[in-house]
């Protein structure tokens, strides 16, 4: 019997993951990770991670399954590895993806280390992704989840061979409807629980307001909206409230729709342009890592530039500076500095990195 730590978020996916593991004969230990405090602002929603309800739901599921449940405090690591970089990137005019950092540095770094302390051979989560081992080479591959609408492989691109060999995704080969069906069949408390659609520590969906609460001393005053020629069009409330491609909140009315096309953190200026100017022929990515062998120069693969984005065919070029240039077959809208770009060969995740700029 293999001991497995199962990350329990209090949602239906991790609940069913724990159930399936137990039925498969594993010794399962349910663990909820305390990552952040729920918002203290009365105006903010409290449906994100680490709410009392989430912990109680996870505990109730574990009790029903007859498996141990523990809550572990990862707040300091989460603040250092996820929240601080999130704020720092926004204040540089970039748009970070904290879920990638959380998976990389907390769930599959600190959590794996904790598993080793507890003599657990693997960790499991409710992610919709799959891991496949090549019997001839012994190498592991990360694959998309079987449910296209729920695939979460985008957030997991940084996992390497060492991590993939110790991770289980019990629901990765299932559709969401199947998962809910299993939860209902076994009477799990979380069977009909709604999914969180926002960043877990920004449950009100307003990153700018979170940054002002989290680090008020670092927030700069507002600045100018300008057009592509530098003409001032109006004032904004601070660059941390905006991202590339955004129209809502620009407060500029000139008979045409304007979108954020560039953010200059040094001057505090936000450039507005029309939709056509948001399309780029390619991008430059930094800190790119590969799950297995690096694709060859000019290889035709697919790139996903944000989570809700259809992978776009592209070709790669590797620069002398260690960056990767991806050239798209057709221009892509709103290539956003700070976001993750993930490279695929059909179902397989090849690797990924961080968008430096569109080209």
C-alpha positions in Angstrom: 0.0 0.0 0.0 1.5 3.3 -1.1 1.0 6.4 1.2 -0.3 9.4 -0.8 -0.9 13.0 0.4 -4.0 14.3 -1.3 -4.4 18.1 -1.5 -7.9 18.9 -0.3 -9.2 22.3 -1.4 -12.8 21.7 -0.1 -14.0 21.4 -3.7 -15.6 18.5 -5.6 -12.5 17.6 -7.7 -10.1 17.0 -4.8 -12.9 15.2 -2.9 -13.4 12.7 -5.7 -9.6 12.4 -6.2 -9.3 11.3 -2.5 -12.2 8.9 -3.0 -10.8 7.3 -6.1 -7.4 6.9 -4.5 -8.8 5.1 -1.5 -10.8 2.8 -3.8 -7.6 2.0 -5.7 -6.0 0.8 -2.5 -3.8 3.7 -1.5 -3.2 4.9 2.0 -4.6 8.4 1.6 -4.0 11.3 3.9 -6.1 14.4 3.2 -4.3 17.7 3.6 -5.6 21.3 3.3 -3.1 24.0 2.8 -3.5 27.3 4.6 -2.2 29.7 2.0 -3.7 33.1 2.8 -6.2 34.8 5.2 -9.7 35.4 3.9 -10.2 39.1 3.0 -10.7 41.3 6.1 -12.4 44.0 4.0 -16.2 43.6 4.7 -16.9 44.7 1.1 -14.8 41.8 -0.3 -16.3 38.4 -1.0 -14.9 35.5 1.1 -15.4 32.6 -1.4 -11.7 32.2 -2.2 -9.2 29.7 -0.8 -8.7 29.1 2.9 -12.1 30.0 4.1 -13.5 28.2 7.2 -16.1 26.6 5.0 -13.6 25.1 2.6 -11.6 23.6 5.5 -14.8 22.2 7.1 -15.9 20.7 3.8 -12.5 19.0 3.3 -12.6 17.7 6.8 -16.1 16.4 6.4 -15.2 14.5 3.2 -12.2 12.9 4.8 -14.2 11.9 7.8 -16.8 10.3 5.5 -14.1 8.4 3.7 -12.4 7.3 6.9 -9.1 8.9 6.1 -6.9 11.2 8.2 -7.2 15.0 7.7 -4.6 17.6 8.4 -4.4 21.4 7.9 -0.9 22.7 7.1 0.2 26.3 7.2 2.0 27.4 4.1 1.1 31.1 4.5 4.7 32.4 4.7 5.8 30.5 1.7 2.7 31.5 -0.3 3.2 35.2 0.6 6.9 35.0 -0.4 6.6 32.9 -3.5 3.2 33.9 -4.9 1.7 37.1 -3.4 4.8 39.3 -3.4 5.7 38.5 -7.0 2.1 39.1 -8.0 2.1 42.6 -6.6 5.6 43.3 -7.9 4.7 42.3 -11.4 1.5 44.4 -11.5 3.5 47.4 -10.3 5.9 46.9 -13.2 3.0 47.1 -15.7 2.9 43.4 -16.2 0.1 40.8 -15.7 1.3 37.8 -13.6 -0.3 34.4 -13.3 -0.2 33.4 -9.6 -1.7 30.0 -10.2 1.3 28.9 -12.1 3.6 30.1 -9.3 1.4 28.4 -6.7 1.6 25.1 -8.5 5.3 25.4 -9.1 6.5 26.6 -5.7 3.8 25.5 -3.2 1.8 22.5 -4.3 4.6 20.7 -6.1 7.6 22.0 -4.2 6.8 22.7 -0.6 4.0 20.0 -0.6 6.3 17.4 -2.1 8.9 18.2 0.6 6.2 17.8 3.2 5.2 14.4 1.7 8.7 13.2 2.0 8.8 14.2 5.7 5.6 12.0 6.2 7.1 9.1 4.3 4.5 9.5 1.5 5.6 8.3 -1.9 3.4 10.6 -3.9 1.1 13.6 -3.8 -2.3 13.9 -5.5 -4.5 16.8 -6.5 -7.8 17.3 -8.3 -6.2 18.9 -11.4 -7.6 18.1 -14.8 -4.4 16.9 -16.4 -2.7 13.5 -17.1 0.7 12.0 -16.6 1.9 9.3 -19.0 5.1 7.2 -18.6 6.9 5.8 -21.6 7.7 2.2 -20.8 10.7 2.1 -23.1 12.5 5.3 -21.9 11.0 5.5 -18.4 10.3 9.3 -19.0 7.1 11.0 -18.0 5.0 13.3 -20.1 2.4 15.8 -18.9 -0.8 15.7 -21.0 -3.9 17.8 -21.3 -6.9 16.7 -19.2 -9.5 14.6 -21.0 -12.2 17.3 -20.5 -11.3 20.1 -22.9 -13.4 22.6 -21.0 -11.6 21.9 -17.7 -8.0 21.1 -18.9 -5.5 22.7 -16.4 -2.3 21.5 -17.9 -1.5 25.2 -18.7 -0.8 25.9 -15.0 1.5 22.9 -14.7 4.1 23.5 -17.4 7.0 23.8 -15.0 6.7 20.3 -13.7 9.9 18.3 -14.5 10.7 14.6 -14.5 11.4 14.5 -10.8 8.0 16.0 -9.9 6.0 14.1 -12.5 7.3 10.8 -11.1 5.7 11.5 -7.7 2.4 13.1 -8.7 -1.1 11.6 -9.3 -4.0 13.3 -11.0 -6.9 10.9 -10.3 -9.6 12.9 -12.1 -7.4 14.0 -15.1 -8.9 11.4 -17.4 -12.5 12.2 -16.6 -15.0 14.8 -17.6 -16.4 17.2 -15.0 -19.9 15.7 -15.3 -18.4 12.3 -14.4 -16.7 13.7 -11.4 -19.9 15.3 -10.1 -21.7 12.0 -10.8 -19.3 10.0 -8.6 -19.5 12.6 -5.9 -23.3 12.3 -5.9 -23.3 8.5 -6.0 -21.1 8.4 -2.9 -22.9 11.3 -1.1 -19.9 13.6 -0.8 -20.7 16.9 0.8 -19.0 18.8 -2.0 -21.0 17.2 -4.8 -22.8 20.4 -5.9 -20.3 22.9 -4.7 -19.7 25.8 -7.1 -16.3 26.4 -8.5 -14.2 29.5 -7.8 -13.5 31.4 -11.0 -11.2 34.0 -9.6 -7.7 34.2 -8.2 -8.0 32.5 -4.8 -6.7 35.4 -2.8 -8.5 38.0 -4.9 -12.1 36.5 -4.7 -13.7 39.9 -5.6 -12.0 39.7 -9.0 -10.3 43.1 -8.6 -6.5 42.7 -8.5 -5.9 46.5 -8.3 -8.0 46.8 -5.1 -6.2 43.8 -3.6 -2.8 45.4 -4.3 -3.9 48.6 -2.6 -4.9 46.7 0.5 -1.8 44.4 0.4 0.9 47.0 -0.2 -0.5 50.5 0.0 3.0 52.0 0.5 4.1 50.7 -2.9 1.1 51.9 -5.0 1.9 55.0 -7.1 -0.6 57.7 -8.0 -2.5 57.6 -11.2 -1.2 58.8 -14.6 -2.2 59.6 -18.1 -4.0 57.7 -20.7 -2.3 58.5 -24.1 -2.8 57.5 -27.7 -0.1 55.9 -29.8 1.2 59.3 -30.7 1.5 60.4 -27.0 -1.5 62.7 -26.9 -3.1 62.8 -23.5 -6.7 61.4 -23.5 -7.5 61.3 -19.8 -6.4 60.1 -16.4 -6.2 56.6 -14.9 -6.3 55.4 -11.3 -2.9 53.6 -11.3 -1.3 51.1 -13.7 -2.0 48.2 -11.2 -5.7 48.4 -12.3 -5.0 47.6 -16.0 -3.8 44.8 -18.3 -3.2 44.5 -22.0 -6.5 44.3 -24.0 -8.6 45.8 -21.3 -11.4 48.2 -22.2 -13.5 48.4 -19.1 -12.4 51.2 -16.8 -10.5 53.2 -19.4 -13.1 56.1 -19.1 -12.2 57.5 -22.4 -15.0 58.3 -24.8 -14.1 59.5 -28.3 -16.7 57.8 -30.4 -14.5 54.7 -30.8 -13.6 51.7 -28.6 -10.2 52.0 -27.1 -8.2 49.2 -25.4 -5.1 49.1 -23.3 -2.2 48.4 -25.8 0.8 49.1 -23.6 1.7 50.1 -20.0 4.8 52.1 -19.2 5.5 51.7 -15.5 8.3 54.2 -15.5 6.2 57.1 -16.7 2.9 55.9 -15.4 1.4 56.2 -18.9 -1.1 53.8 -20.3 -1.3 53.7 -24.1 -4.8 53.2 -25.6 -5.4 52.0 -29.2 -8.0 50.3 -31.3 -8.5 46.6 -31.3 -6.5 45.9 -34.5 -3.4 47.2 -32.8 -3.6 44.4 -30.2 -2.6 41.6 -32.6 1.0 40.5 -32.6 2.9 38.1 -35.0 4.9 36.5 -32.2 6.4 36.9 -28.7 9.6 36.7 -26.7 9.5 34.4 -23.7 12.1 34.2 -20.8 12.9 31.6 -18.2 11.5 28.8 -20.4 11.7 25.3 -19.1 11.1 22.0 -20.9 9.4 18.9 -19.5 11.5 16.7 -21.7 13.8 17.3 -24.7 13.7 20.8 -26.1 12.0 21.1 -29.5 14.3 21.7 -32.4 14.8 25.1 -34.0 11.9 25.9 -36.3 9.7 23.1 -34.9 6.0 23.6 -35.6 4.1 23.3 -32.3 1.3 25.2 -30.6 1.5 28.0 -28.0 -1.1 29.0 -25.5 -0.7 32.6 -24.3 -3.3 32.5 -21.5 -5.5 29.9 -19.9 -8.7 30.6 -21.9 -6.9 30.7 -25.2 -7.0 28.2 -28.1 -3.4 27.0 -28.7 -2.0 28.8 -31.8 0.3 27.1 -34.3 3.8 28.6 -34.1 7.5 28.0 -34.8 10.3 28.5 -32.3 13.6 30.3 -32.5 16.2 30.2 -29.7 18.1 33.5 -29.1 21.7 33.9 -28.0 20.3 35.6 -24.8 18.6 32.4 -23.8 15.1 33.6 -24.7 12.6 31.9 -26.9 10.9 33.6 -29.8 7.6 32.1 -31.0 6.3 33.2 -34.4 2.6 32.6 -34.9 1.0 31.4 -38.2 -1.7 34.0 -37.7 -1.5 37.1 -35.4 -2.7 36.6 -31.8 -4.6 39.2 -29.8 -3.4 40.7 -26.5 0.0 39.1 -26.0 0.5 40.2 -22.4 3.9 40.6 -20.7 4.0 38.7 -17.4 1.6 36.0 -18.5 2.7 32.4 -19.0 3.1 30.9 -22.5 2.8 27.2 -22.7 4.0 25.1 -25.6 2.2 22.0 -26.8 2.6 19.2 -29.3 -1.1 18.3 -29.6 -2.0 16.7 -26.2 1.5 16.8 -24.8 2.9 19.8 -22.8 6.4 20.5 -24.0 7.2 23.3 -21.6 6.6 27.0 -21.1 7.9 30.3 -19.8 7.0 33.9 -19.2 6.0 36.4 -21.9 8.5 39.3 -22.0 6.8 41.1 -24.9 4.9 40.7 -28.1 6.7 41.2 -31.4 
